[in-house]
Structures are given as structure tokens and as C-alpha cells.
Amino acid sequence: MNATALALLELGAVLFVLGMLGRVAARIGMSPIPLYLLGGLAFGQGGFVELGAANEFGHIASEIGVVLLLLLLGLEYTAAELVTGLRRSWAAGLVDIVANATPGAVVAVLLGWGFTGAVTMAGVTYISSSGIVAKVLNDLGRLGNRETPVLLSILVFEDLAMAVYLPVLTTVLAGMSLLAGLEGLGLALAMVTVVLVVALRYGRFVSAVVDSSDNEVFLLKLLGAALLVAGAASALNVSAAVGAFLLGIAISGSTAREAVKLLEPLRDLFAAIFFVAFGLSTDPQAIPPVLGWAVLLAVITVATKVGTGWWAAARQGIGRMGRARTGAALVARGEFSIVIAGLAVTMGAVPGELAALASAYVLLMAILGPVMARVVEPVVGLTQRRAVSG
């Protein structure tokens, strides 16, 4: 069998299996991310069936998946919302960083992965999954709840923190000097500032450049612009993901809403391939030795995320039930954690065990997050009723 036929067969099989896994996830009301990761583990090195011919396409598609994930995330916000969210949530955001980045960094040091591993794992355990959180809020009808603005403001702060963190991580992974790292950070901050200013004052012009009444033309211009900006950001040693995120912020109004509708199916397709590609690069046999650490991290960071959300909601005068819902919603980790781990593994700057730990951790948290969001109301309600009756 020639290489092209084999690659098409493998790619077709992967996409079909992804569709089946997505259907299973929808049936049981959970995020498909854990199942996509498991699918990648099953078909990668050390899995049940090792795929090789489709790897080249998988690598490029996974990069596009990261760009689309961050572009769509940026399209969800306007520059004004980001600035308002930052003002409202800066204190909770700082608590969030300290409480949730520290456990990952400490475990990396204990495992002997050094400063680079510590910086990487700090990001993996810090950031919540905006995608999973948004889906859970929509599914449970909580978008209009009083605590939801507090929750969203924390997510906005995390996304902005990533715009600073990713360039720093790229510098650390590349082994650059402290001076180069500071230059990269300064460049990232300058990019964020410029984009926010442009989006606030001239966003309509950016939107007009990519907008079109013809869906085909609109899609080509939008996707082309995203890849161009991501590539330019990467060339400047700023994360491609950050470039895509900033472009999304700069597009606003009806253009942004139409772009979301148009790009969502593409985002879902390429993002699924991204999660599978990460699983393919992880040896399942490397997971058991780090599974205990993954469970420990899961227990600790569930507590720290719930505590962060509870404290942030309490500062806004939200009641006990709303505080509990805020904390539980923040538990889920997903796309960004895998992006961070994937970047580190791709650059070869961390041991393979880190990918295994990140996979196991995200699997646990992507399952625990939606489950906790669903059960928190009856659990807290039962506790309150017992306290009153007692």
C-alpha cells in the first residue's frame, strides 16, 4: 500500500473515531477532551495501534487547532470587556495565580525537572478551561446568575495572564538569557497594549478588513489573517497562540459574532485533532509512574480553585450557594493546559514524563470540573438544610 493511501486510511479512521467519542461525550454530558486524549494515547507510541503515516498532517493540524482555539477565545471578548474585567478581578486574579500555579511548580521541583519544568507545570495547573466552563454554564442555564460576571472576570484575567506567560515560557524553553527573557516579556506586553488600544479605538477598521458578505471570502480572509498574525508572533518569539488571541480581541461587533458562527465547526475539528496529536506523542506506559502525582495535584488544585472562586464571589457580596458555584466552575482544566505542555514537549526542553503527568492531570480535571459544577448545588443545599435543622 502506498504512503498516500495509508495516510488517508489512518486519517479517516482517526476522524471517525473522534466523531464516535464526541457522540459518547455528548450522551453522558461531559467534555469530549478527556476522550480525545484517551484516543490519542490508544493510537500513539506504546498504544494499542500505532499510527505513523498521518503524523505529519496531525502536527500541522494541531498547530492550526491551537490558533483557532485562541482566535475563538479572543472573539468572545471585546477590548472594553477585557479592561473592565481586569479592573474588577485583579485581586482575585493574583490570588488565583499564587494558589494554583504553586502546586504544579512544587511538584515539578520535587520530581527533579528543574526551573523549566517548574515554569511549565505552574501554567498547566494554573489556568482553567474557558471552553469547558462556558459550555457548563450554558448547559446548566447559569449564564444569567449573579455570580457569573465574577467567574467570567477571573477567566478574562487568566486569559490576559496567558498573553504574558506564554512568551516567557517560550523564552525559558528555548534556554535564552535573562535579558532575552525580559525583552520577550516587554515585547509581549507591548503587543497586548497596542492591540487593546487599536481594538478600543479602531476595532471597526480591523473588523472591516476581514468582513465580507460572502462566507467563503470571509472564511478565507479570517483564517488567513489568523495564521499570518500567529506566524508573525511566533517569528518574534511571542507565542502564536497569543497572536491569534489578540487578533480575536481586535475583531468586534457583528463581524465577531459572524466569525464565531463560521469558525466554530473548524475550531472543533482542528482542536480535536490537536488533543489527539498530544495524546499520540505521549507514551501511555509513562502515565502509571506519575499517576499518584496527578491525583495529588488534582486534589490540591480542586481545593485551591474552589477557594479562589469562593473568596472572589464573597468579595462581591455573593451568597454561599453562588460562591460554591463560582469555585466549582473554575475547577476544569483543558485546552490551555495541554497547549502549555505540548509546547514544552515539542521544544524538547522537558522530560517525557511531564507530558504523561499533564495528560493524566487534565484527564482528571476535565472530568471533575463538569461533575463538580453539576453536583455543587445539591451538596451545598443539603449541607445548609442540615445546618438549619441541627
C-alpha positions as CSV (number, residue, x, y, z in Angstrom):
1,M,0.0,0.0,0.0
2,N,1.4,3.4,-1.0
3,A,2.0,6.1,1.6
4,T,-0.8,8.4,0.5
5,A,-3.4,5.6,0.7
6,L,-2.2,4.6,4.1
7,A,-2.2,8.2,5.4
8,L,-5.8,8.7,4.1
9,L,-6.9,5.5,5.8
10,E,-5.3,6.4,9.1
11,L,-6.7,10.0,9.0
12,G,-10.2,8.8,8.1
13,A,-10.1,6.2,10.9
14,V,-8.9,8.9,13.4
15,L,-11.6,11.4,12.4
16,F,-14.4,8.7,12.5
17,V,-13.3,7.6,16.0
18,L,-13.2,11.2,17.1
19,G,-16.8,11.6,15.9
20,M,-17.9,8.5,17.9
21,L,-16.0,9.7,21.0
22,G,-17.7,13.1,20.7
23,R,-21.1,11.5,20.5
24,V,-20.4,9.4,23.6
25,A,-19.3,12.5,25.5
26,A,-22.5,14.4,24.5
27,R,-24.6,11.5,25.6
28,I,-23.1,11.4,29.1
29,G,-23.0,15.2,29.4
30,M,-19.2,15.7,29.7
31,S,-16.5,17.5,27.8
32,P,-15.0,15.4,24.9
33,I,-11.4,16.5,25.7
34,P,-10.7,13.5,28.1
35,L,-11.9,11.0,25.4
36,Y,-9.9,12.7,22.7
37,L,-6.8,12.4,24.9
38,L,-7.5,8.8,25.6
39,G,-8.0,8.2,21.8
40,G,-4.5,9.7,21.2
41,L,-3.0,7.5,23.9
42,A,-4.6,4.4,22.4
43,F,-3.2,5.1,18.9
44,G,0.2,6.6,19.7
45,Q,3.5,5.3,20.7
46,G,3.0,2.4,23.2
47,G,-0.7,2.3,22.5
48,F,-2.9,-0.5,21.1
49,V,-2.3,0.5,17.5
50,E,0.5,2.9,16.5
51,L,-0.3,5.3,13.6
52,G,2.6,6.7,11.7
53,A,1.5,7.8,8.2
54,A,-0.9,10.5,9.4
55,N,1.5,12.1,11.8
56,E,2.7,14.9,9.5
57,F,-0.8,16.1,8.9
58,G,-1.6,15.7,12.6
59,H,1.3,18.0,13.5
60,I,0.2,20.9,11.2
61,A,-3.5,20.4,12.0
62,S,-2.8,20.5,15.7
63,E,-0.9,23.8,15.3
64,I,-3.9,25.2,13.4
65,G,-6.1,23.9,16.2
66,V,-4.3,25.9,18.8
67,V,-4.6,29.1,16.6
68,L,-8.3,28.5,16.2
69,L,-8.9,27.8,19.9
70,L,-7.3,31.1,20.9
71,L,-8.8,33.1,18.0
72,L,-12.3,32.0,19.0
73,L,-11.5,32.7,22.6
74,G,-10.4,36.3,21.7
75,L,-13.6,36.7,19.6
76,E,-15.7,36.1,22.8
77,Y,-14.3,39.3,24.4
78,T,-14.2,42.9,23.4
79,A,-11.3,45.1,24.4
80,A,-13.6,47.1,26.7
81,E,-14.7,43.9,28.5
82,L,-11.1,42.8,28.9
83,V,-10.2,46.1,30.5
84,T,-13.3,46.1,32.7
85,G,-12.7,42.5,33.7
86,L,-9.1,43.3,34.6
87,R,-10.0,46.2,36.8
88,R,-12.7,44.1,38.6
89,S,-10.7,40.9,39.1
90,W,-7.1,41.9,39.5
91,A,-7.0,40.9,43.2
92,A,-8.8,37.6,42.7
93,G,-6.5,37.0,39.6
94,L,-3.4,37.4,41.7
95,V,-4.7,35.0,44.4
96,D,-5.6,32.6,41.6
97,I,-2.0,32.7,40.2
98,V,-0.4,32.1,43.6
99,A,-2.8,29.4,44.8
100,N,-3.0,27.4,41.6
101,A,0.4,27.8,39.9
102,T,2.4,27.0,43.1
103,P,1.3,23.3,43.4
104,G,2.4,22.5,39.8
105,A,5.8,24.2,40.2
106,V,6.4,22.5,43.6
107,V,5.7,19.0,42.1
108,A,8.0,19.7,39.2
109,V,10.8,20.6,41.5
110,L,10.2,17.5,43.7
111,L,10.4,15.4,40.5
112,G,13.7,16.9,39.6
113,W,12.5,18.7,36.5
114,G,14.3,22.0,37.4
115,F,13.3,25.5,36.7
116,T,12.0,24.8,33.2
117,G,9.7,22.1,34.4
118,A,8.5,24.2,37.3
119,V,7.6,27.1,35.0
120,T,5.7,24.7,32.6
121,M,3.8,22.8,35.3
122,A,2.9,26.1,37.0
123,G,1.0,27.0,33.9
124,V,-0.6,23.6,33.5
125,T,-2.1,23.7,37.0
126,Y,-3.0,27.4,37.0
127,I,-5.4,28.1,34.1
128,S,-9.0,26.9,34.0
129,S,-10.6,25.7,30.7
130,S,-12.6,28.6,29.4
131,G,-14.2,26.3,26.8
132,I,-15.4,23.8,29.4
133,V,-16.5,26.4,31.8
134,A,-18.6,28.2,29.1
135,K,-20.2,25.0,28.0
136,V,-21.1,24.0,31.5
137,L,-22.6,27.4,32.3
138,N,-24.7,27.3,29.1
139,D,-25.8,23.7,29.7
140,L,-26.8,24.4,33.3
141,G,-28.5,27.7,32.5
142,R,-26.3,29.8,34.7
143,L,-25.2,32.5,32.3
144,G,-27.6,35.0,33.9
145,N,-26.7,34.1,37.5
146,R,-25.4,36.9,39.8
147,E,-22.0,35.2,40.3
148,T,-21.4,34.6,36.6
149,P,-19.8,38.1,36.0
150,V,-17.3,37.4,38.8
151,L,-16.5,34.0,37.3
152,L,-16.0,35.4,33.8
153,S,-13.8,38.3,35.1
154,I,-11.5,35.7,36.6
155,L,-11.4,33.8,33.3
156,V,-10.6,37.1,31.5
157,F,-7.7,37.7,33.9
158,E,-6.4,34.2,33.3
159,D,-6.5,34.7,29.5
160,L,-4.6,38.0,29.8
161,A,-2.1,36.4,32.1
162,M,-1.5,33.8,29.4
163,A,-0.7,36.5,26.9
164,V,2.2,37.4,29.2
165,Y,3.1,33.9,30.4
166,L,3.4,32.1,27.0
167,P,6.2,34.4,25.7
168,V,8.0,34.0,29.0
169,L,7.6,30.2,28.8
170,T,8.8,30.2,25.2
171,T,11.9,32.1,26.3
172,V,12.6,29.7,29.2
173,L,12.1,26.6,27.0
174,A,14.5,28.0,24.4
175,G,17.1,28.4,27.0
176,M,17.6,32.1,26.4
177,S,19.3,34.5,28.8
178,L,17.5,36.6,31.4
179,L,18.0,39.7,29.2
180,A,16.4,37.9,26.2
181,G,13.5,36.8,28.5
182,L,12.9,40.4,29.7
183,E,13.0,41.5,26.0
184,G,10.4,38.8,25.2
185,L,8.2,39.9,28.1
186,G,8.5,43.5,27.1
187,L,7.5,42.7,23.5
188,A,4.5,40.6,24.7
189,L,3.3,43.5,27.0
190,A,3.8,46.0,24.1
191,M,1.8,43.8,21.8
192,V,-1.0,43.4,24.3
193,T,-1.1,47.1,24.9
194,V,-1.1,48.0,21.2
195,V,-3.8,45.5,20.4
196,L,-6.0,46.8,23.2
197,V,-5.6,50.4,22.1
198,V,-6.2,49.5,18.5
199,A,-9.3,47.4,19.4
200,L,-10.7,50.1,21.7
201,R,-10.2,53.0,19.2
202,Y,-10.0,51.4,15.7
203,G,-11.6,48.0,16.1
204,R,-14.2,48.8,13.5
205,F,-11.5,49.2,10.9
206,V,-9.9,45.8,11.7
207,S,-13.4,44.2,11.5
208,A,-14.0,45.9,8.2
209,V,-10.8,44.5,6.7
210,V,-11.7,40.9,7.4
211,D,-15.5,41.2,7.0
212,S,-17.4,40.1,3.9
213,S,-21.0,39.2,3.0
214,D,-19.7,36.1,1.2
215,N,-19.0,33.4,3.7
216,E,-16.3,31.8,1.5
217,V,-14.4,35.1,1.2
218,F,-15.0,35.9,4.9
219,L,-13.6,32.5,6.0
220,L,-10.5,32.8,3.8
221,K,-9.7,36.3,5.0
222,L,-10.3,35.4,8.6
223,L,-8.3,32.2,8.6
224,G,-5.6,33.7,6.5
225,A,-5.3,36.7,8.9
226,A,-5.2,34.4,11.9
227,L,-2.4,32.3,10.5
228,L,-0.4,35.4,9.3
229,V,-0.6,37.0,12.8
230,A,0.2,33.8,14.6
231,G,3.2,33.2,12.3
232,A,4.4,36.8,12.8
233,A,4.1,36.5,16.5
234,S,6.0,33.2,16.5
235,A,8.7,34.7,14.4
236,L,9.1,37.4,17.1
237,N,9.4,34.7,19.8
238,V,5.9,35.5,21.0
239,S,3.6,32.6,21.2
240,A,1.5,32.0,18.0
241,A,-1.5,31.4,20.3
242,V,-1.2,34.8,21.8
243,G,-1.1,36.4,18.3
244,A,-4.3,34.6,17.4
245,F,-5.9,35.6,20.7
246,L,-5.1,39.3,20.2
247,L,-6.5,39.2,16.7
248,G,-9.7,37.9,18.1
249,I,-9.9,40.7,20.6
250,A,-9.4,43.3,17.8
251,I,-12.4,42.0,15.8
252,S,-15.6,43.2,17.3
253,G,-19.4,43.7,16.8
254,S,-21.4,41.8,14.2
255,T,-18.2,40.7,12.5
256,A,-17.0,38.9,15.6
257,R,-20.4,37.2,16.0
258,E,-20.5,36.0,12.4
259,A,-16.9,34.9,12.7
260,V,-17.7,32.7,15.7
261,K,-20.6,31.0,13.8
262,L,-18.4,30.4,10.8
263,L,-15.3,29.2,12.6
264,E,-16.8,27.0,15.4
265,P,-17.0,23.8,13.2
266,L,-13.5,24.3,12.0
267,R,-12.3,25.0,15.6
268,D,-13.9,21.9,16.9
269,L,-12.4,19.7,14.1
270,F,-8.8,21.0,14.4
271,A,-9.0,21.3,18.2
272,A,-10.0,17.6,18.4
273,I,-7.0,16.7,16.2
274,F,-4.8,18.8,18.5
275,F,-5.8,16.9,21.6
276,V,-5.4,13.6,19.8
277,A,-2.0,14.6,18.5
278,F,-0.9,15.4,22.1
279,G,-2.1,12.0,23.2
280,L,-0.2,10.4,20.2
281,S,3.0,11.9,21.5
282,T,2.5,10.6,25.0
283,D,3.5,7.1,25.9
284,P,0.7,5.5,28.0
285,Q,3.3,3.4,29.8
286,A,4.7,6.6,31.2
287,I,1.5,7.5,33.0
288,P,1.3,4.9,35.8
289,P,4.6,6.2,37.4
290,V,3.2,9.7,37.6
291,L,-0.5,8.9,38.2
292,G,-0.1,9.4,42.0
293,W,1.3,12.8,41.5
294,A,-1.5,13.7,39.1
295,V,-4.1,12.6,41.7
296,L,-2.3,14.6,44.4
297,L,-2.3,17.7,42.1
298,A,-5.9,17.2,41.3
299,V,-6.9,17.1,45.0
300,I,-4.9,20.2,45.9
301,T,-5.9,22.3,42.9
302,V,-9.6,21.4,43.2
303,A,-9.4,22.9,46.7
304,T,-7.4,25.9,45.6
305,K,-9.7,26.7,42.7
306,V,-12.8,26.3,44.8
307,G,-11.2,28.5,47.4
308,T,-10.3,31.2,44.9
309,G,-13.8,31.3,43.4
310,W,-15.4,31.3,46.9
311,W,-13.2,34.2,48.0
312,A,-13.7,36.2,44.8
313,A,-17.5,35.8,44.9
314,A,-17.6,36.7,48.6
315,R,-15.8,40.0,47.9
316,Q,-18.7,40.9,45.6
317,G,-21.4,40.1,48.3
318,I,-22.5,36.8,46.6
319,G,-24.2,34.2,48.9
320,R,-22.9,30.8,49.9
321,M,-24.5,29.0,47.0
322,G,-23.2,31.4,44.5
323,R,-19.7,31.2,46.0
324,A,-19.7,27.5,45.8
325,R,-20.9,27.5,42.1
326,T,-18.2,30.0,41.2
327,G,-15.4,27.8,42.8
328,A,-16.7,24.6,41.3
329,A,-17.0,26.1,37.8
330,L,-13.3,27.1,37.9
331,V,-12.1,23.5,38.5
332,A,-11.9,22.2,35.0
333,R,-8.6,22.3,33.1
334,G,-8.3,21.6,29.4
335,E,-7.1,23.2,26.2
336,F,-4.7,25.7,27.6
337,S,-3.0,23.2,30.0
338,I,-2.4,20.9,27.0
339,V,-1.2,23.8,24.8
340,I,1.4,24.6,27.5
341,A,2.6,21.0,28.0
342,G,2.5,20.4,24.2
343,L,4.7,23.5,23.6
344,A,7.3,22.3,26.2
345,V,7.4,18.7,24.8
346,T,7.6,19.9,21.2
347,M,10.7,22.1,22.0
348,G,12.3,19.1,23.8
349,A,13.1,21.2,26.9
350,V,11.3,18.9,29.4
351,P,11.3,15.2,30.1
352,G,8.6,13.0,28.5
353,E,7.2,12.3,32.0
354,L,5.9,15.8,32.1
355,A,3.6,15.1,29.1
356,A,2.4,12.0,30.9
357,L,1.7,13.9,34.1
358,A,-0.1,16.7,32.2
359,S,-2.2,14.2,30.3
360,A,-3.3,12.4,33.4
361,Y,-3.9,15.6,35.3
362,V,-6.0,17.2,32.5
363,L,-8.0,13.9,32.1
364,L,-8.9,14.0,35.8
365,M,-9.7,17.7,35.9
366,A,-11.7,17.8,32.7
367,I,-13.9,15.1,34.2
368,L,-14.0,16.5,37.7
369,G,-14.9,20.1,36.6
370,P,-18.2,19.5,34.9
371,V,-19.2,16.9,37.5
372,M,-18.5,19.3,40.4
373,A,-20.4,22.1,38.7
374,R,-23.4,19.9,38.4
375,V,-23.4,18.4,42.0
376,V,-22.3,21.5,43.9
377,E,-25.9,22.9,44.3
378,P,-27.5,19.7,45.8
379,V,-24.5,19.2,48.0
380,V,-24.4,22.7,49.4
381,G,-28.2,22.8,49.7
382,L,-28.1,19.6,51.7
383,T,-25.4,20.9,54.0
384,Q,-27.4,24.1,54.6
385,R,-30.6,22.2,55.3
386,R,-28.7,20.0,57.8
387,A,-27.2,23.1,59.5
388,V,-30.6,24.7,59.9
389,S,-32.3,21.5,61.2
390,G,-29.4,20.8,63.5
